[in-house]
């Protein structure tokens, strides 16, 4: 019981439930290893007793938790309403005020009953009945992350982080549809071998103006780990805080027209054209390393061009805004060029970002540090230009950026923020009905205790960077705000356990930063979701993700849900980057592909039979609703019917997988494969597998037939001038 109690105090689960009627104990060795990663020694019974006594003593002696959340317009939390009479409270605001903050004091006549606040053990759970007003002694603080100090009578003062957040994140201004695309896969006539930020801006401008699209959602554009070969997955980056300059449109850099050696740039463009031609016409895969080799040479030339005074001032402003985080990221890049991309293998003195050796290396590599800072700035400006193009095209939301679950263990973020990560741990997923062996994603998790101690500074900085040029943010595996499955190094995923975050604090920081940026938030909440999580997210305005093929009455008949039974607060779509395209689903091609790669767990005939039954059920529903007038034998018509169905749902946003518009049958990523399948390296292609450019997409009759389904019926244009008889004389 001692180890279980100790684990519970630190948010570490000692059992988990893969299904409602099954509970699986976590191996004791796993619990001990996870506690060790959190700085708690539980290796022996004596160590457990000592750690438990210290933890319980600390909990009993404190009036306040490490982080306190106050939601604007909602009851105060019990930790505040239960403070002893006469307690003095002082808030040190995030933005320093001209005058020192005036203290508040709990009246000696008694406090507000503790039950009037939010429940402490169910973050985000609605309070029954109308919300009572805050007590008169409480002064409403502006939204922000502040420091709260309380001085109870006759007791020591205590300090904690106070997060004051609006009740909900911003919502989409109107119901809209848009495209989902993996940016690297979208080549144009101007691409250098893979899609770039110029292509993103062009896609947004065209689809917003010509198709009435309200958003474009892209894959994570986080900075990749340097070196060759680069991991092509956008979901295992070096840093989530800064973008990858491989996405730059080289010709759009203002210094391009003033390069001292334009012939060298022309030669690089010619070679980039060969890369694109190989992908588009010769069956080659997208080669990120080859693309970056050419762009790096071009950027070497462009960074040597002196900045104009205005450009220099803008660059200096960017450096000041990004501060230490950018300097650390750029220094890691410079050191990685010399010592390799895994900082664990660097000379010992350089493994510490604050050591004397690292300071000396920074001075020696100052030019390279500035070079990588410059690339981050250039990429940031093109991200801003893409969002500007989207809004100028009339998009209600604009660019939807994607936040990956974690980062590479040897990358820039884990080096610069070592205290924030749980070393020797990896994030994954527990075994379930779909994967009996569980999953290990190779991504070190953040330590919940370290985040709380820092006032969630790494998390806040990450969100601010991503939200700066986003109309919306998609959070991959949004359940990770509540808990994550930790797998100790050297153990299989089946021997992991859940570690909980302070979900109330994680949500409050998210809502706060989204509110400041005016950004919609979409959570990817597919798969097994802990009870109460979807409700907590919905209460804070975070949209969910609903994929057509998974929307069934799982607690009843198991049949497809009628459109009116779908939730409103979601992004509804037919597929994602990890799933078969709609054409492949309808034709059963995805089963054939998985069979060819040895991924099926049942005989092929059995798998095909089940898949055919599932598809037939959906086609039957589409037909009964009158959405499939052409009949189920026409694959293109069935794709249109699927999207007609999405429009019948109340979903706030309807996403169209861009490859679906031209019948692409290949998934961009096939989970469970590595070298067996070209994950993250395929260009968008048509139904015959021929790669298609952005220009060809824009002219595709099949695309326009599908988008006609989604386009709202246009009202007759209003006259620009009044009729002659109505004009004033």
N, C-alpha and C positions, 0 to 999 in steps of 0.2 A: 504493500500500500504506500510505503514511503516514496518509492520511485514514481508511482503513478501520480501521487499528489505533487511531487516536485515537477514532473512533466507538465501537469495541468497548469501550474503556476506560471510556466514559461510558454504556454500555448502549444505544447507538443502532445499529439494524440498517442494514446497507447492501444487504440483499436480503431478500426474503420469498417464501414458498411458498404460493400460493393453493390448490395441491393437491399431493399426494405427489410427483408426477413433474415439477413445474414450479417453477422458480426465477426470480423477476423482480428485476432490479437496481433499487435506489432511485436516483433522479436525484441527482447530486452536489450540485446546488443545494439540494435538500431536506435532505441531511445537514448541509451548512454552516449552513442556517437553523436546524435543530433544535439543533445544537451551540451556536449563538449564543444561543438561548433558555435554554440551560443555563449560560451565562456563559463559553463557550469560543470563542475567535476562531479560525476556520479559513478565513478569507476568502481567504488567499493561501498559496502553498506555504511561504513563510517563517513565516507565522503557524502553519501546521500543524506545522512542525518544532519551533517553540518550545513550542507547547502539548503536543505529544507528548513532548518531552524532559521538560517539567515534570511531566506526568502519570506517566510511567514512573519518574522519580526519586522522586516522592512514594510511588508504590506499592512501589518497591524498599526504601525506607527505613523503611516502617512494618511493625511486627509484627502489628498488629491492623487489622481492617476498621473502617469507621465505626460499624457496628452488629454486635454479636455476640449470637447467640441460643443460649441453653441451655434445652433441653427437660427438664422434670422427669422423672427416672427414665430418661433416655437418655444415651448417651455424650457426652462433652464434644466440642465442635467442634475440628477440627485446629488452629485458631489458638491455642487454649489448650494443647492437648497438645504442641504443637511449640515452646513458649516455651523459651528457653535455661535451662539449670540455674542456680539461684541467683536467678531472677527473683522479685521481690516483687510481690504483687498486693493491691490494696486496693479494696474495693467500698464506694462511698458509696450506701447504700440509698435507695430512693424515699421511704420513710417514715423520717425521722431517728430514730436510736436514742438512748437515754439515754446510752450510752457510745460512744466512738469505735470504729469497726470495727477488729477485729484483722486485721493483714495476713496473707496466705497466702504461702508461698514454695515455688517449684518445687525439689525436692531436688536436690542436686548429684550424686547417684548416678545421674542419668539421668531422662528424662521418659517418659511413656507414649507408645508408638508413635503417630505421627500417624494411621496407618490405622485406629486403634481408634475414631475419631470418625466423625461424619457426613460424607458427601461434600460438598465445598464448592461444586461446580459443578452440583449437581442438588438444589435445595432441596426438602425434604420426601420425598426418595427413601428408602425403607426400607433399613436396613443389613442385609446378609446375616448370618445367624447370630445367636446370643444377644448381647444388649447387655452389654458388659463394664461393671463398676462404675466409678464416677468414681474417679480416683486419690486416694490418702489425703490429699494436701496440699490438695485442693479442699474448701472448706466450702460445703455446699448453701445457696444463697441463697433467700429467700422469693420467690414470684412477684411480679414488678414490673418497672419500667423503671428501672434503676440506672445509676450511672456507675462504670466500671471503670478503674483506673489500674494500669499495669504499669511496674516499674522494673527493666529488665534490667541485669546487671552491666556497668559501663563504658559505658552508653549512656543517652541521654535518656529520661525518662519519657514514656509515651504514655497517652492517655485515650480511651475510646470509650463508646458506649452499650451497656449490657448488658441484654438483655431475657430475663428468666427466666419461662417460661410453662409451664403444664400441658401434657401431651401432646395433649389433645383438648378440644374444646368440649363443653358439656353435651349430652346426647342426650334426645330425647323420652322421657318416662317410660313411655309405652305407645303402641301403634299407634293412630292416630286418624284421623278424617276431619273436614273443616271446610269453611268457605266462603271463596271468593276474591271480593272485591268492590271496586269503585271507590267510595269512600265518598260522593263528591259525587252519585253516581247513585242513591243509596238514600234517597229522600224518605219521610218519614212524615207523619202528620197534624200533627205539631208542628214540622216543618222550616221554615226560612225560605228556601225556594226551592232548597235543595240539602241533601244529607245532611250531618249534623254528628256531633259526638262523643257527643251524647245518643243519636242513632240507632245509633251503633256499640255503645255500652254495651247498648242494648236488644236489638240483634241478637245480641250475644254471650250475654246473659242468657237470651233465649228459646231460641236454638239449642242452648246448652249444656244447659239444663234439659229442653227438650221433645224435642230431636232427638239428644241424645247427642253433639253436636259437640265436638271437642277444640280447635278454633282458628278464628279469623277472620283472614284475611290482607287487608290494605288497601293501597291505593296510597300512595306517599310523601305525607306530610302536611307536608312542608317549607314554610318561609316563601316565598311567591311574591314576585316583583318588584312593587313598588308602582307605581301609575299605571293609567291607563285608555287603551286596553284592556289588561287583564292577560293574559299568556300563559296559556291554560287548561291547558297541559300540566303535570302534577305532576312531570315529569322534567326540568324546566329552571328550578329555583328560584333565588331570591336567596340563600338560605342553607339548607344541609342540617343545620346545627347546631341551629336553633330551629324550632318548629312555626308554622303559619300560624293566626292568630286567626280567620280566616274560618270555621274548623271549630267554633268555640265554640257551645254551646247557651246562648243568652242567658239564658233563664229559669232555668238551673241555676247562674248566678253568684249566690253568697249575698247580694250587695248588692241583687239585683233587688227583693226585697220591701221594701226600705227607701228606694227612690228618691224624691226630693222631688217628682217630677212623674210620677206613674203614668199620667196621661192621655197623656203624650207617648209612653211605652212602649207603651201600648195602641194608639195610632195606628200606631206602627212595626210592631207585630204584625199589625195589619189589612193594612197594605201588603205585609208579608211573605207573608201568606196569599194575596194577589192574585198574587204571584210564583209561589207553589207551584201555585195553581189554573191559571195560564197554562201551566205545564210539564205538569201532570198531565192537564188537560182540554182545552187549546186548541192543542196542538201546538207550544208555545214550547220553545226550547232552554234549558238551564240557563245563567243569566246570572250568572256569578260576580261581575262588577263591580256589578250591581244588588244582589245579596245583601250584598256587603261595604259598600256605601253605607248600607244600612239598619242593619247590625250595628255599623258604626262610630258612627253616631248614637246607638244604644242604649248602646254602650260609653262614649261621651263622658259620658252621664248617669251610668252606673254607677261609673265611675272617680272621679266627684265625690263619691260616698258615702263618708264616713269609714270606715276599717277598724276592726273591733273590736280590742282589745288582742291577742287570740290570733291573729287574721288578720294583724295588722301584724307580729307576731313571725314568723309563718310566711313572710310576704313578705320580711322582712329576711333570714331564713335562706336563702331562694331566691337573693336577690341575692348573698349571700356565697358560696354554693356555685358560682354561675355565673361570678362574677368579671368579669374584663376582657372575656371573650368576649361576654357579654350586653351589657355597656356599649357595646362597639363595634357590635354588631348594632342596638341601640336608637338609637344615635347616627346610624348610616347611615339608619335609617328616618326619623328627625327631619330630617336633611339632605335626604333624597330628597323630603320633603314641600315643601321650599323650592326646591330646585335641580333636581329631576327625578330619575328612577330610574337613570340611567347616570352613575356617578361620574366617568367619563372627561371628561364635559362640565361638571363643576363648576368653580368658580374654582380656579386652580392651587393655592392654599394649602390647600384643603380636600381635595385628592386624596390627601394624606398623612395617615393617621389619627393620627400622632404630631406633627404640626406645631403651631406656636403658633397659627395661624389656626384650626385644628380645635379646639384647647383653648379658644379664645375662643368659638367657635360652640357648644361643649358647654355652657359656662356660660350662654350666652344662650338655649339651647334646653332647659334643664334640665327644665322641666315636660314637654316632649314626649318627652324621653329617658325620664323616669320613666313616662310614659304607655305607651310601647312595652315597657318592662320589665314593667309591670303586665300587659299583654296576654299576654306570654310566660308569665308566672306563672299566669294564669288558664287558659291553654291547657294548660300542664303539669299543672295539678291535674285537668283533665277527662280528659287522657290517662291519668293515674293511676287515675281513677275507672273508666274503661273497662276497664282491665286487672283492676282489683279486681272489677268485675262479672263478667268472664269467669271468673276463678278461683272466685268465690263460686258460679257456676253449675256448677262441677265440671269446667271445661275443663282438660285435661291440660297444654296449652300456653298458650292465651289469645290475645292479640292478636299477630299477626305484622306487624311494621312493615317498611317497604320503604325501602332506601337507594338513591337515584338515583346514576347514574354521575358526575354533576358538577353544576356550577352555572352560572348566567347570567354572562357576562363582565362585566356592569356592576353586579352585585348586591353584597350586603353582605359575603359571604365573600371575594370577590376584592379588595374594598376593604380589609377588615380584615387580610387575610393576603397582602398583595401579594408578599412575598418567597417564599411557598410555591408560587405559580402561575407557569407558563411563559407569559409574555405573548406575544401574536402567534401562539399555537398553538391548535388546536382538536382535540378528541377525535372520532374517527369510526371507520370500518371500511374495510378495504381492498376492492378489487374482488374479486368471487368469482363463482361460477356463478349466483348468484341476483341479483346486482347488479353489472353490469359497470362501472359508474361509481363504485363505492364510496359511502361515506356520510360526511358532515360534520355532526356533531351540534351544533356551535356552543358547545361546553363547554370552557373552558380546563382543561388538565390540571395536576395537582400536579407540581412538580419533585421527582424522586426524591432528588436531592442535598440539596435544602432540607429535605425531610422527615427525612432521616437526620441532618442537622446539628442539627435541633431536637429530636432524640430522639423523633420522630414525634408531637410535641405536637398539631398540628392534627388528625391522624388519631385520636389517642387521645381528644381532647375530643369529636370528632364521634361516635365510637362510644359513649362514656359517655352523651352526651345521648340518643341513639336507644335505647340499651338500658335506660335507667332505668325505663321503663314497658312493656317488651316481653316477651312470652313467647318470641318468636323474632324474628330479623331476617333478612329476605330481602335479598340483595345483588344488585342488578341488574348484569348483565355482570360476574360475579365474576372472570372472566379478567383484569379490569383490575388485580387485585392482583399479577399477574405482569408484564403488559405492556399498553400501550395504543397504538393507532394515532394518531399525531400528524399533523395536517395544517397546514402553515404557512399563515398568512394570505395570501390572494391566489392560492393554488394549489388545483387541483382535488383531491378525495380520492384520486384515482389516484396523485398525487405525494406521498403521505405516507410515513411509515415507523413501524416499531415502536420504542418506547422502553421499556426494561425497568425494573421496580422491583426492589428487594431483596425477592424473594418470601418468603424465609424470615423476614425481619423483619416484613413486612406480615402474614403469617399468624400470627406469634407475638403481635403486638399484638392482633390480632383474637381469638385464642384466650384471651389473658390477660383482655381486657375482657369477653368473653362468659362466661368462668369466674367473674369477679367478680359479674356480674349474674345468673348462673344461667340464661343464655339460649341457646336452640337457634339455630343459624345455618344458613340455606338459601342456596345459591348458584345464581343463574340462569346455567346453563352451557350454554345452547342455542346452536346454530350451530357455527361453526368454532372448535375448541378445540385449543390447542397440545398436542402429545404430553406426557404426564406431569402435566398440570395437574389433571385429574380425580383421578388417583391421589394427588397431593399433598394435595388438598382432603379426600379421603376419609380419608387417614391421620390428619388432624387433626380428623376428626369432622364436617366441614362437609357437609351433605346437598346433593345435586344436585337438578336439576329435570328430570323426564321427562314429556314431552307425548305422549300416545298416538299421534297421527298421525305423529310423527317416529321412533317406536321401531321400526325395521326392521333387518334384518340387512344393513347397508350394505356390509359387507366380503365378503358371500357371496351369498345368493339375492336379497336386496333385499326379501324378503317380511316381513310384520309379525312382530314378535317374540312368541313365546308368553309368557304371563304369568310362567311360572317362570324365564324368561331375563332378566327385568328386574332391575335392581340393587335392593338393599334400602335403601341409604342415600340415599333421595331423597324428594322430594315429587312424587307422581304425579298428573297431572291430564289432562283432556281438551282444555283450551284455556287461553289467557291473554288479557290485555287487548289484546294486539297481534295476536291471531289471530281467525279466525271463531268464532262460537259453535258449539256442537256441532250444534244444529239446522240452522244455515246450512251447515255442512260436510256433513251427511248429505243435505240436499236440493239442494246445489249452488248455493244462493242467493248464496254468497260470490263465485262466479265471475261470476254475472250482475252483481253490484254492481261488481266490478272492471272488467268490460267497459263498463258504463255510464260509469264515470269515466275510461276510457281508460288503464287501468293494465296491461292484458294485453300480453305480449310475443309472443304467438302468436295465430293465428286463434281465434275464439270456439269453433268446433266442436272444434278440436284440444284446446283447454284443457278444455272440458267432457268430452271423451272421456277424457283422462288423469285428470281429477279423479274421474270416475265409476268408472274402473278401480281407482283407489286406494281409494275408499270401498267398492267391492264386495269387494275383498280383505279389508278389515277386517270387513265384515258376514259374509263367509263364515267367517272365523275365529271370530267371536262365535257363529255358528250351530253350528259344529262342536263348540264347547265347551259347548253347551247353555245359552248365556246369552241367547239370543234366541228364546224359545219362541213369541212372537207373530208372528214372521216379519219380514223386512226392509222391508215396505211401511208399517209403522207407525212414524212418525218418533219419537213420544214413547216407544214401547217400545224403539226403537234407542238413544235417549239413556240409558234405564235400563240397557240391555245394556252400553253403554260403561262405565258406572260399576260394574256387576257385575264387568267385566273388571279394572278398577283394583283392586278388592278381592282379586282372584285373584293379583295380583302381590305380591311381598314388601315393597313400598314401606312405609316407616315412617309416611308421612303421605299421605293421599289428599285432594286438593283438589277441591271442586265449585264451578265458576264460577257464582255466584249467579244470573245471568240464565238459565243453562241450566235451572234448576229450573222455569221457567215458559215455556220455549220461545222466548225472545228470539232474534231472528235477526240483530240488528245488532251489529257490532263497536263497542267503545268507542273504539278508535283504529285507523285504517287507514294504516299506514306508506306514505309516498310521497305523501300528500295534505296540503294545508294548508286553504285555503278551500273546496276541492271537497267536503269531507266534514266534518260537525260533530264532529270529534274532541274527546273529553273533555267533551262537553256534553250527552250523552244520558242521560235517566233509564232505569232498568230498565223493560222493557216485556214484555208477553206475546207470544204467537205472532202475534197480529194487529197488533202494534205499539202497543197501548194501554199507556201508562205505568201502573205498579203501585206502590202504596205498601208500606211495611213491614208495615202492618196487613193489607193484602190478600195479601201474600206469605205471612204466617203462617197465613192461612186457605185458601191455595190447595190444592185437591185434587191438582193436578198435582205441586206441590212435595212433598206428603206421599207421593204414590205413588213418587216418586224416592227420597226420604229413607228410605222403608221398606226399600229395597234396601241402604242403607248402615248402617242401624241394627243393632247387634248384637242377637242373639236374647236376650231377657230371661229370666233364671232366675226361678222363682217367688219372690216376696218372702219373706224370712225372717220368722218370727213375732217380734213385738216382745217377747213374754213367753214364758216356758217353759210348756208344758202343765201343767195342774193337778197331775198325778201326779208331775211332775218337780220341783215347787217344794219348796224346803227347808221343813221344819216349824218 
